[in-house]
Amino acid sequence: MREWDHGRRFDWDVPEVDRYRVATLLLAAVAALVAVLVATRVFPHHSINHDEGVYLQQAQMLLAGELFLRPPVEDAFRPWFFVEDGDRLYPKYSPVPAAVFALGKLLGGFTVALAGVAAAVVGLTAALGRELFDGRTGLLAGGLVLASPLFLVQSGVYLPYALTTALNLAFALAYLRAERRGSLRAAVVAGAAVALAFFARPYTAVLFAAPFVAHACWTLVRSGAWRTAFGADGDGNRALLERRVVTASLGTAGVLVALGYNWVVTGDPLVFPYQAFAPHDGVGFGHREILGHEADYDLELATRSNGLVLRRLFTDWVVAGPLGTVLAAAGVAVALAKRGSPSATQRALLAGLFLSIPLGNLAFWGNFNVLGDLSVQRDGLIHFLGPYYHFDLVVPTAIFAAYAGVFGADRLRTALEGRLSAAGARRVAAAAVLVSATAFGAVAVDTADGPLERNYDAGQELEAAYEPFDDGAPGNAVVFLPEPYGPWLNHPIQGLRNDPSFDGATVYALDGDELPVAAAYPDRELYRYVYAGSWSPTDGQRVDAGLQPVDRVAGETVQVDATTTLPAGADGVTLRLSTDTGSTYVVANGTEETLDLTVTVDGDRATLSGPSVPSTANATAAVERRDEVTLEVFVATGGASGFTYRIEFPIAADDGQIRALSPTSERCQVPTRCTPVGVDGVAAESIETTVRAGSN
């Protein structure tokens, strides 16, 4: 309100600034910046968890208004973790995380979503700490979450765990405020938040909400408020009943929406997409299986694996590791000892997460899978990305650790005030807190450094793999991608994704169906992405990659001419021409410096010819209408040693014409370790090939 006096001066009545709220907003802004830095510096090509590509592909689908992909060629465009349903594909995950990432894209980029989620987790942690304790505890708790290795790593990846925690925190904060204030509006927020959390990750939401649901039911019964629903007399509290009904109704709506989504995509409201993808993957004990990986998941294995996960969580992934864990345990003990406090019950609900989440996760075999080999300390996704199924526990750990720190500082100051002057007590207490905070911070930094460094190193290995695309992907092109982990797109090459309509500037297809894809895109340039080395970004070995142009030809016959360079002192050369139907072997005449060969596909046969092919040799192999023709040149270099040049190309015969693509050429030291020509030191001149069409 502005007041005007006769001297034409005016004053503003400025409301008192809530310094804790301002500090919380600043802390949330720092968290947002950290998330962007982690995403762009540590994970420039995403993490080793290829689920990121699933969520981003799903986000692109939602932006295009699509729930399904309909690829133009069957089996050539199936992304990782997508369910095949006739001529359409859909992801195995809920659309809620993808919708948040899509919103970030609309606001400026996918990283905007990561920034928003990180800010929400830290800001809501601070608010929850303030709700249960005080402003100092809340701010410190937000800072401790920000310094937690699990938060730092997960804040920079496109996975659902941080987002679900943000929704769970919104639910908890709104529920507790509704209880303290008697606020129906806060109860509405709580219901909406838990509904979204359930839709995002149902089991995670249930485990988090369990203590609060138990409290809601207990207070409803204890107060007698439930009787008012039946018009009965009693000491029931109608306002309490209204809050419970609103929260439960909205939560139930979230369940119904999730079941409705199931109905749309899987055809059965009780079958979640992840169950359609792998029916034996999910919560429970017994036989568990996904994509050939299986286990008999019994209580013994569950206890062992979850024990290892919890040990890793509290020693490596919460703030300051064991030191933060001890501080949090002290905070829980002190908080629960204060039974007379008005917030004692609410604090117990937060502490209850230390029971509901670990106990509930016993029934989820994902905690076994995240460990990899249980006997190897540094194996599995947990070594790089942490125990992310327990991400929610980072928050109560931080809040109770913050409470213990504030409580200890207050007790120290109180003790000193009895022996020193007030000013002296404050100075000594401040010095002690500063020293303690410095030591704690040093441990926290050291704890967080390891996971970030490991993931940074993995990102540097991926940098080499994506080097052919440093200047952007080729336009108006189709790029055929290899299948190091099986017939999936975005597994492992997450950064190369298709538009949902499959008509973007660059289209990516699996290299197992090249001719059908080439026919579906007759006006585009064709390329093959090839690489040498171990793809795994965690083994310390970088790959050497390249993009190779691919030519297409069609005619009554197709000829592939190849010139291979032989090393000096070669003992002999054996030629093998093979197709999907059969093969033939030929011993070459002599070992000249170069070997000129021609493979001719004519009708239903492939014939090998050239100066070094004996005229009496049977150099013909039958071909099918759809086939893969392979020429292998084994060069013996003495004793049992040698190497092989391998030349491979697809053919298809239709209506008297044969279609083919230029071949892939490799040098194989052993049959299972081949290096494409032109990368990793294999000179392009070692194998030169051309493809041409001819007529009979």
C-alpha distance (Angstrom), angle and dihedral (degrees) to the residues before:
residue distance angle dihedral
M1 . . .
R2 3.80 . .
E3 3.84 120.9 .
W4 3.82 120.6 -158.4
D5 3.84 122.1 -159.5
H6 3.77 131.4 -165.6
G7 3.78 90.4 -99.0
R8 3.80 88.7 65.4
R9 3.75 90.9 -114.5
F10 3.77 121.8 131.9
D11 3.79 136.7 -164.7
W12 3.79 130.5 -158.4
D13 3.77 121.8 -135.4
V14 3.80 98.1 -137.5
P15 3.80 115.1 -165.8
E16 3.76 115.8 -123.2
V17 3.78 111.0 -89.9
D18 3.78 115.9 -119.9
R19 3.79 96.9 -131.5
Y20 3.78 93.8 -169.0
R21 3.78 91.8 54.0
V22 3.79 91.3 49.2
A23 3.80 90.9 47.7
T24 3.81 89.9 49.2
L25 3.80 91.0 53.1
L26 3.79 90.5 50.1
L27 3.79 90.9 49.0
A28 3.80 90.4 49.6
A29 3.80 89.4 51.1
V30 3.81 89.5 53.2
A31 3.81 89.1 50.9
A32 3.80 90.1 52.0
L33 3.79 91.1 52.0
V34 3.80 91.4 47.6
A35 3.80 90.7 52.2
V36 3.79 91.7 53.0
L37 3.80 91.9 47.6
V38 3.80 92.5 49.3
A39 3.80 92.0 47.2
T40 3.80 94.5 49.1
R41 3.81 101.5 34.3
V42 3.80 105.0 31.0
F43 3.81 98.7 29.1
P44 3.83 106.1 27.8
H45 3.82 89.8 147.1
H46 3.81 96.8 30.0
S47 3.78 127.1 -100.0
I48 3.79 133.3 -68.3
N49 3.82 88.2 -95.2
H50 3.78 101.7 91.6
D51 3.80 92.3 -162.2
E52 3.80 85.5 90.3
G53 3.78 89.2 73.7
V54 3.81 90.0 52.2
Y55 3.80 93.4 55.6
L56 3.80 93.6 44.3
Q57 3.81 91.9 48.1
Q58 3.80 88.1 49.7
A59 3.80 90.1 48.9
Q60 3.79 90.1 53.9
M61 3.80 88.9 50.4
L62 3.80 92.1 52.7
L63 3.79 90.9 48.8
A64 3.79 87.4 54.6
G65 3.81 91.3 47.5
E66 3.79 93.8 -111.7
L67 3.79 133.1 131.7
F68 3.81 93.1 -179.3
L69 3.78 138.3 45.0
R70 3.79 117.9 -136.5
P71 3.82 106.8 -167.5
P72 3.82 119.4 -159.7
V73 3.83 93.0 -131.3
E74 3.78 123.2 42.1
D75 3.83 116.4 -119.7
A76 3.82 94.2 3.4
F77 3.81 98.7 88.4
R78 3.81 107.9 35.1
P79 3.82 110.5 136.4
W80 3.77 123.0 -146.6
F81 3.81 114.6 -76.4
F82 3.79 95.1 8.1
V83 3.80 119.6 137.3
E84 3.79 117.4 -128.3
D85 3.81 112.3 -135.6
G86 3.79 111.4 170.8
D87 3.79 108.8 -65.9
R88 3.78 93.7 -14.2
L89 3.81 137.5 72.5
Y90 3.79 131.7 -152.6
P91 3.83 132.7 -178.9
K92 3.78 121.9 -104.4
Y93 3.80 92.4 -130.5
S94 3.79 135.5 82.2
P95 3.82 114.7 -95.6
V96 3.83 95.2 -128.2
P97 3.83 98.5 89.1
A98 3.79 90.4 41.7
A99 3.81 89.9 50.9
V100 3.81 90.2 54.7
F101 3.81 91.0 49.6
A102 3.81 89.1 47.6
L103 3.81 89.7 52.7
G104 3.79 88.7 52.8
K105 3.78 89.6 52.3
L106 3.80 90.3 53.1
L107 3.80 89.9 51.2
G108 3.78 94.4 52.2
G109 3.79 110.9 -62.8
F110 3.76 144.8 -18.9
T111 3.81 90.2 -90.0
V112 3.81 88.8 64.1
A113 3.80 87.1 68.7
L114 3.80 91.5 51.8
A115 3.80 90.0 50.1
G116 3.79 91.6 50.2
V117 3.79 94.1 48.3
A118 3.81 92.7 47.7
A119 3.80 91.1 48.9
A120 3.80 90.3 49.2
V121 3.81 93.9 51.0
V122 3.80 93.6 49.8
G123 3.79 95.4 39.5
L124 3.80 94.1 47.3
T125 3.81 90.9 46.6
A126 3.79 89.5 54.8
A127 3.79 91.2 46.8
L128 3.80 92.2 48.3
G129 3.80 91.2 48.8
R130 3.78 89.5 51.5
E131 3.81 91.2 47.3
L132 3.81 92.0 53.6
F133 3.80 99.9 34.7
D134 3.81 123.2 -3.2
G135 3.78 142.9 -62.0
R136 3.81 95.1 -85.8
T137 3.80 91.9 52.9
G138 3.78 91.4 47.0
L139 3.79 94.5 51.7
L140 3.78 92.6 45.9
A141 3.81 90.3 48.0
G142 3.79 90.9 52.8
G143 3.78 89.7 51.2
L144 3.81 91.7 48.7
V145 3.80 91.7 52.1
L146 3.79 88.8 49.6
A147 3.82 89.1 53.7
S148 3.83 94.1 47.6
P149 3.82 112.5 112.2
L150 3.80 92.3 -139.8
F151 3.80 91.1 54.7
L152 3.80 93.3 44.8
V153 3.80 93.1 52.6
Q154 3.80 97.2 40.2
S155 3.81 92.8 45.5
G156 3.80 89.8 68.3
V157 3.80 100.4 48.2
Y158 3.79 132.8 78.0
L159 3.77 96.3 -120.3
P160 3.83 128.9 121.3
Y161 3.79 102.0 -120.0
A162 3.80 101.3 87.9
L163 3.80 90.7 41.8
T164 3.80 92.9 51.6
T165 3.80 89.6 49.1
A166 3.81 89.7 52.7
L167 3.82 89.8 53.1
N168 3.80 91.5 46.2
L169 3.81 90.5 50.2
A170 3.79 90.7 50.0
F171 3.79 88.3 52.8
A172 3.81 94.0 48.3
L173 3.79 94.4 46.3
A174 3.80 93.5 47.0
Y175 3.81 92.5 45.8
L176 3.80 92.8 51.4
R177 3.79 92.6 45.7
A178 3.78 90.1 49.2
E179 3.80 88.4 54.3
R180 3.79 95.1 46.9
R181 3.80 96.7 43.0
G182 3.78 100.1 29.3
S183 3.80 85.5 -125.2
L184 3.79 119.2 169.7
R185 3.81 89.5 -169.7
A186 3.79 91.4 57.8
A187 3.82 88.9 48.9
V188 3.81 88.4 55.4
V189 3.81 90.5 52.2
A190 3.80 90.2 48.7
G191 3.79 91.9 52.6
A192 3.79 93.7 46.8
A193 3.81 92.0 48.4
V194 3.80 95.1 49.6
A195 3.80 89.5 46.0
L196 3.80 91.4 56.1
A197 3.79 91.4 43.4
F198 3.79 90.5 53.7
F199 3.79 92.3 48.3
A200 3.81 89.6 49.1
R201 3.83 98.7 46.5
P202 3.80 112.6 -7.5
Y203 3.79 100.2 -168.3
T204 3.79 93.9 43.4
A205 3.80 90.3 51.9
V206 3.80 92.6 48.6
L207 3.80 93.1 51.7
F208 3.80 92.2 48.9
A209 3.79 94.5 44.8
A210 3.83 94.9 45.6
P211 3.85 97.6 92.4
F212 3.81 91.4 44.8
V213 3.80 93.0 47.5
A214 3.79 89.6 50.1
H215 3.81 89.4 50.9
A216 3.80 91.6 47.7
C217 3.79 92.4 52.6
W218 3.80 93.9 43.4
T219 3.81 94.6 50.5
L220 3.79 91.1 44.7
V221 3.79 91.1 55.1
R222 3.81 96.6 38.0
S223 3.80 93.8 50.8
G224 3.78 93.8 46.6
A225 3.80 89.1 -128.5
W226 3.79 90.3 134.1
R227 3.83 89.1 69.4
T228 3.80 91.8 66.1
A229 3.79 88.6 65.9
F230 3.81 87.7 68.1
G231 3.78 95.7 40.9
A232 3.80 91.6 -110.4
D233 3.75 123.1 149.0
G234 3.73 119.2 -111.3
D235 3.71 143.8 106.1
G236 3.77 91.8 -70.3
N237 3.76 120.1 145.8
R238 3.81 110.3 -131.0
A239 3.81 92.3 -165.0
L240 3.80 90.0 55.7
L241 3.79 90.7 49.7
E242 3.79 91.0 49.5
R243 3.79 91.6 52.5
R244 3.79 91.8 49.0
V245 3.79 92.9 47.7
V246 3.81 93.1 49.2
T247 3.79 94.6 47.8
A248 3.79 93.6 44.0
S249 3.79 93.1 45.4
L250 3.78 93.8 52.7
G251 3.79 90.8 43.7
T252 3.78 89.6 51.9
A253 3.80 89.1 48.8
G254 3.79 87.9 58.2
V255 3.78 89.5 54.1
L256 3.80 91.1 49.3
V257 3.80 92.2 48.8
A258 3.79 90.0 51.5
L259 3.80 90.6 50.0
G260 3.79 89.9 46.9
Y261 3.78 90.5 53.4
N262 3.78 88.6 50.6
W263 3.79 89.5 53.0
V264 3.79 92.1 52.3
V265 3.80 97.6 48.2
T266 3.82 105.4 28.0
G267 3.79 99.5 25.9
D268 3.81 92.5 -123.7
P269 3.83 123.2 79.6
L270 3.80 91.0 -148.7
V271 3.81 95.4 51.7
F272 3.77 113.2 81.6
P273 3.82 117.4 -153.2
Y274 3.79 91.7 -111.4
Q275 3.83 88.0 57.3
A276 3.80 90.9 49.9
F277 3.80 88.2 52.9
A278 3.82 94.9 47.6
P279 3.82 115.8 3.2
H280 3.82 92.7 -164.9
D281 3.80 94.7 50.9
G282 3.77 115.5 95.3
V283 3.77 147.7 58.8
G284 3.80 119.6 -19.9
F285 3.78 142.2 52.0
G286 3.77 132.3 -77.3
H287 3.79 129.7 50.2
R288 3.81 111.6 6.5
E289 3.78 125.2 -177.8
I290 3.80 142.6 165.9
L291 3.80 126.2 172.1
G292 3.78 94.3 -18.5
H293 3.80 94.3 -46.6
E294 3.79 107.6 116.3
A295 3.77 142.3 164.1
D296 3.78 141.2 173.0
Y297 3.77 96.3 -116.3
D298 3.78 106.9 -159.6
L299 3.79 131.4 163.2
E300 3.80 92.4 -93.3
L301 3.81 93.3 54.7
A302 3.80 90.1 42.3
T303 3.80 92.3 52.5
R304 3.78 92.7 46.8
S305 3.79 96.7 46.6
N306 3.81 95.3 41.9
G307 3.78 90.0 48.1
L308 3.79 89.2 55.7
V309 3.81 91.0 47.0
L310 3.80 92.7 51.4
R311 3.78 91.7 46.8
R312 3.80 90.2 52.7
L313 3.80 90.8 45.9
F314 3.79 95.7 53.8
T315 3.80 96.8 38.6
D316 3.81 102.2 39.3
W317 3.79 112.6 13.8
V318 3.81 111.1 41.2
V319 3.78 120.0 75.5
A320 3.82 111.6 -65.6
G321 3.80 91.0 -6.3
P322 3.83 113.6 -124.0
L323 3.81 92.4 5.7
G324 3.79 91.8 55.7
T325 3.80 90.3 45.0
V326 3.81 92.4 53.4
L327 3.79 90.9 47.5
A328 3.82 90.9 50.0
A329 3.81 91.5 49.0
A330 3.80 89.0 52.3
G331 3.79 89.8 49.6
V332 3.81 91.7 52.1
A333 3.81 91.0 49.3
V334 3.81 93.7 50.0
A335 3.80 93.8 43.5
L336 3.79 94.7 49.5
A337 3.80 91.1 45.3
K338 3.81 90.2 61.6
R339 3.78 95.4 75.5
G340 3.77 93.0 157.7
S341 3.78 93.4 61.4
P342 3.81 115.7 111.3
S343 3.81 88.4 -128.2
A344 3.81 96.3 45.7
T345 3.80 94.8 108.6
Q346 3.79 93.6 45.0
R347 3.80 90.5 50.1
A348 3.78 89.2 50.8
L349 3.80 89.3 55.5
L350 3.79 90.2 57.4
A351 3.80 90.7 46.9
G352 3.79 88.1 50.0
L353 3.80 88.4 71.6
F354 3.80 87.6 72.9
L355 3.81 85.7 66.5
S356 3.80 106.4 33.4
I357 3.82 97.1 47.9
P358 3.83 99.5 46.8
L359 3.81 93.4 40.8
G360 3.78 92.9 47.1
N361 3.78 92.5 47.7
L362 3.79 90.2 59.5
A363 3.80 86.4 79.0
F364 3.81 94.3 52.8
W365 3.80 115.6 84.0
G366 3.80 91.2 -161.7
N367 3.79 86.2 87.0
F368 3.79 88.1 61.2
N369 3.80 91.9 48.7
V370 3.79 95.6 48.7
L371 3.80 90.0 61.5
G372 3.81 97.2 57.3
D373 3.80 107.6 -164.0
L374 3.80 104.7 14.5
S375 3.79 91.3 -149.8
V376 3.82 94.3 56.0
Q377 3.80 115.6 78.3
R378 3.81 96.1 -156.2
D379 3.79 99.8 40.7
G380 3.77 130.0 107.5
L381 3.78 135.9 28.9
I382 3.80 89.8 -66.0
H383 3.81 90.2 72.6
F384 3.81 90.7 61.7
L385 3.80 106.9 23.1
G386 3.78 102.4 25.2
P387 3.83 132.4 -131.9
Y388 3.78 91.6 -44.9
Y389 3.81 95.6 170.3
H390 3.82 85.3 68.9
F391 3.80 94.9 46.6
D392 3.82 91.6 122.6
L393 3.81 90.3 66.6
V394 3.80 91.3 66.3
V395 3.81 88.6 74.9
P396 3.84 102.1 54.0
T397 3.80 88.4 41.4
A398 3.80 90.1 56.2
I399 3.81 94.7 43.2
F400 3.79 95.6 49.7
A401 3.81 92.0 42.4
A402 3.81 88.4 52.1
Y403 3.79 90.8 48.7
A404 3.79 91.2 51.0
G405 3.81 90.1 50.5
V406 3.80 94.1 49.5
F407 3.80 92.3 42.7
G408 3.80 91.1 50.7
A409 3.79 92.6 48.5
D410 3.81 91.1 50.1
R411 3.79 92.7 48.7
L412 3.79 90.8 49.1
R413 3.79 92.3 51.8
T414 3.77 91.5 47.2
A415 3.80 91.4 50.7
L416 3.80 92.1 48.9
E417 3.80 93.8 48.3
G418 3.79 88.7 66.3
R419 3.77 91.4 58.1
L420 3.82 104.9 29.4
S421 3.75 137.3 38.7
A422 3.80 116.2 -85.1
A423 3.79 91.5 -104.7
G424 3.81 92.6 46.1
A425 3.79 91.8 48.1
R426 3.80 90.6 52.1
R427 3.79 92.2 49.5
V428 3.81 94.9 48.4
A429 3.80 92.1 44.5
A430 3.80 90.8 48.6
A431 3.80 90.8 50.4
A432 3.80 91.8 49.3
V433 3.79 91.7 48.5
L434 3.80 90.8 48.2
V435 3.81 92.7 51.7
S436 3.80 91.9 45.9
A437 3.79 92.3 47.0
T438 3.80 91.2 49.4
A439 3.79 92.3 51.3
F440 3.80 91.8 44.7
G441 3.79 91.1 47.7
A442 3.79 92.0 51.2
V443 3.81 90.5 53.4
A444 3.81 90.9 46.1
V445 3.80 92.4 51.5
D446 3.79 91.7 48.3
T447 3.83 91.1 49.1
A448 3.80 92.7 50.4
D449 3.78 95.4 43.8
G450 3.81 96.3 69.8
P451 3.84 99.4 58.2
L452 3.79 92.9 41.6
E453 3.79 92.1 49.8
R454 3.81 92.9 48.0
N455 3.77 91.8 51.4
Y456 3.80 92.1 44.3
D457 3.80 90.2 54.7
A458 3.79 90.4 49.6
G459 3.79 88.9 50.6
Q460 3.79 90.5 53.5
E461 3.79 90.1 54.7
L462 3.80 89.6 51.2
E463 3.81 88.8 49.8
A464 3.80 89.3 69.6
A465 3.80 91.6 48.6
Y466 3.81 91.4 55.7
E467 3.79 94.7 43.0
P468 3.85 93.9 106.9
F469 3.82 87.0 64.0
D470 3.80 97.4 48.2
D471 3.81 90.2 111.2
G472 3.78 92.7 41.3
A473 3.77 133.1 -86.3
P474 3.82 117.3 -65.1
G475 3.80 112.7 -91.5
N476 3.80 125.3 -122.1
A477 3.78 87.9 14.3
V478 3.77 145.2 122.9
V479 3.79 115.9 -137.5
F480 3.80 117.7 -160.4
L481 3.79 112.1 -145.2
P482 3.82 127.7 -155.2
E483 3.79 123.5 -118.5
P484 3.81 107.1 -130.5
Y485 3.81 91.9 155.9
G486 3.79 99.4 31.5
P487 3.81 137.2 -78.1
W488 3.81 98.0 -31.7
L489 3.76 135.7 114.8
N490 3.83 116.2 -136.6
H491 3.80 89.7 23.8
P492 2.95 101.4 129.5
I493 3.81 100.8 -17.9
Q494 3.81 97.3 67.9
G495 3.78 98.3 161.9
L496 3.82 95.0 65.1
R497 3.80 105.2 72.5
N498 3.77 132.4 158.9
D499 3.76 127.2 -122.6
P500 3.83 109.1 -108.5
S501 3.81 89.0 -110.6
F502 3.82 92.3 51.3
D503 3.80 90.5 -131.5
G504 3.79 102.3 101.5
A505 3.78 123.6 132.9
T506 3.80 87.4 -89.7
V507 3.78 124.6 30.3
Y508 3.80 120.3 -160.2
A509 3.80 121.0 -152.2
L510 3.78 136.6 170.5
D511 3.78 114.5 -98.3
G512 3.81 93.5 -128.1
D513 3.83 93.9 78.9
E514 3.77 103.3 37.6
L515 3.80 101.3 143.3
P516 3.83 97.1 49.9
V517 3.81 89.3 47.6
A518 3.81 91.5 47.5
A519 3.81 88.9 51.3
A520 3.83 90.8 50.3
Y521 3.83 89.8 54.0
P522 3.81 104.7 37.9
D523 3.81 95.3 160.1
R524 3.79 99.0 50.1
E525 3.77 130.9 92.5
L526 3.79 114.4 -113.6
Y527 3.82 128.3 -135.8
R528 3.77 137.6 173.4
Y529 3.77 121.7 -142.7
V530 3.80 106.9 -144.0
Y531 3.77 131.9 177.2
A532 3.78 141.9 177.3
G533 3.78 128.4 -146.0
S534 3.79 135.0 34.5
W535 3.79 111.4 -36.1
S536 3.80 93.9 -155.2
P537 3.82 106.1 110.0
T538 3.79 92.2 -155.9
D539 3.81 100.4 62.9
G540 3.80 98.6 73.7
Q541 3.82 92.8 -115.6
R542 3.78 118.3 117.6
V543 3.78 123.0 -147.5
D544 3.79 127.6 -130.6
A545 3.79 111.7 -138.4
G546 3.78 139.6 179.8
L547 3.79 145.1 174.0
Q548 3.80 115.6 -120.9
P549 3.83 123.5 -165.5
V550 3.79 115.5 -123.0
D551 3.80 124.5 -148.8
R552 3.80 124.6 -152.3
V553 3.81 125.5 -150.7
A554 3.79 136.6 176.7
G555 3.79 131.1 -170.7
E556 3.78 145.6 118.0
T557 3.79 86.9 -74.1
V558 3.79 134.3 15.8
Q559 3.78 124.8 -148.6
V560 3.77 128.9 -166.2
D561 3.79 114.6 -164.4
A562 3.79 117.3 -160.5
T563 3.78 132.6 -174.6
T564 3.79 115.9 -168.8
T565 3.78 127.2 -171.3
L566 3.80 117.1 -131.6
P567 3.80 122.3 -154.2
A568 3.77 121.1 -118.9
G569 3.77 111.9 -90.6
A570 3.80 96.2 26.9
D571 3.82 108.3 165.8
G572 3.78 98.1 -153.4
V573 3.78 146.4 -32.8
T574 3.80 128.4 -125.6
L575 3.79 120.7 -166.8
R576 3.78 124.8 -154.1
L577 3.81 122.5 -171.7
S578 3.79 113.2 -169.7
T579 3.78 141.6 170.5
D580 3.78 134.5 177.2
T581 3.82 86.7 -86.2
G582 3.78 103.8 48.1
S583 3.80 147.3 -43.9
T584 3.80 143.8 -126.2
Y585 3.82 133.0 -151.7
V586 3.80 127.3 -142.3
V587 3.81 130.1 -177.8
A588 3.79 107.9 -140.1
N589 3.78 122.6 -127.6
G590 3.81 107.7 -110.4
T591 3.79 131.0 -32.4
E592 3.77 106.7 -93.8
E593 3.79 120.8 176.5
T594 3.80 89.9 -98.9
L595 3.77 131.1 24.4
D596 3.81 118.8 -146.8
L597 3.80 115.3 -158.2
T598 3.79 137.0 169.2
V599 3.79 128.8 -160.8
T600 3.80 113.5 -161.0
V601 3.79 121.6 -167.4
D602 3.79 110.9 -159.0
G603 3.77 120.5 168.4
D604 3.80 108.1 -53.1
R605 3.78 100.1 -7.9
A606 3.78 143.4 63.5
T607 3.80 118.8 -145.6
L608 3.79 129.1 -162.6
S609 3.80 117.9 -147.9
G610 3.78 140.2 161.7
P611 3.80 142.8 117.7
S612 3.80 92.0 -72.9
V613 3.80 95.7 48.9
P614 3.85 111.3 95.0
S615 3.77 112.2 -121.9
T616 3.78 90.4 -133.3
A617 3.80 94.5 54.4
N618 3.79 123.1 108.7
A619 3.80 95.7 -122.5
T620 3.80 99.2 164.3
A621 3.82 132.1 103.3
A622 3.80 128.0 -175.7
V623 3.79 118.6 -114.0
E624 3.79 132.6 -156.5
R625 3.80 125.7 -137.4
R626 3.81 86.7 -97.4
D627 3.76 112.3 32.6
E628 3.78 148.5 143.2
V629 3.80 116.2 -127.9
T630 3.80 117.5 -155.4
L631 3.78 129.7 -173.1
E632 3.80 116.5 -168.0
V633 3.77 122.1 -169.2
F634 3.80 110.3 -164.7
V635 3.81 111.8 -162.6
A636 3.81 114.6 -162.1
T637 3.80 112.2 -149.8
G638 3.80 100.5 -178.6
G639 3.77 136.5 -50.5
A640 3.79 110.4 -3.5
S641 3.80 94.0 -27.9
G642 3.76 128.8 105.2
F643 3.77 144.3 108.5
T644 3.79 139.3 -121.1
Y645 3.77 134.3 -125.7
R646 3.80 109.1 -150.8
I647 3.80 124.2 -163.2
E648 3.80 117.9 -175.8
F649 3.80 133.3 175.7
P650 3.84 137.1 164.7
I651 3.80 124.0 -121.5
A652 3.80 134.7 -171.0
A653 3.82 127.2 -171.4
D654 3.81 118.2 -151.6
D655 3.83 130.4 160.5
G656 3.78 94.6 -14.5
Q657 3.79 93.7 -48.7
I658 3.77 129.2 106.0
R659 3.78 120.2 -147.6
A660 3.79 122.6 -161.6
L661 3.78 143.3 163.4
S662 3.78 128.1 -137.1
P663 3.79 110.5 -87.8
T664 3.75 134.2 -101.0
S665 3.80 109.8 -119.9
E666 3.81 123.9 -157.4
R667 3.76 141.3 169.0
C668 3.80 111.7 -137.6
Q669 3.78 120.8 -161.6
V670 3.79 86.9 -175.1
P671 3.83 126.2 3.0
T672 3.80 92.8 -101.0
R673 3.81 97.0 45.5
C674 3.79 113.6 60.2
T675 3.77 130.7 161.4
P676 3.81 120.9 -153.3
V677 3.75 115.5 -122.8
G678 3.78 112.2 -98.6
V679 3.81 97.9 31.9
D680 3.80 135.5 80.7
G681 3.78 95.6 16.6
V682 3.80 97.7 -52.3
A683 3.79 102.2 131.4
A684 3.77 116.7 -128.9
E685 3.82 87.7 -132.5
S686 3.81 91.9 63.6
I687 3.82 89.4 78.1
E688 3.79 121.2 18.7
T689 3.78 117.7 -177.9
T690 3.78 137.4 178.3
V691 3.78 129.8 -176.7
R692 3.79 123.9 -150.8
A693 3.76 139.8 168.8
G694 3.77 124.3 -123.4
S695 3.79 142.4 174.9
N696 3.76 133.6 -121.4
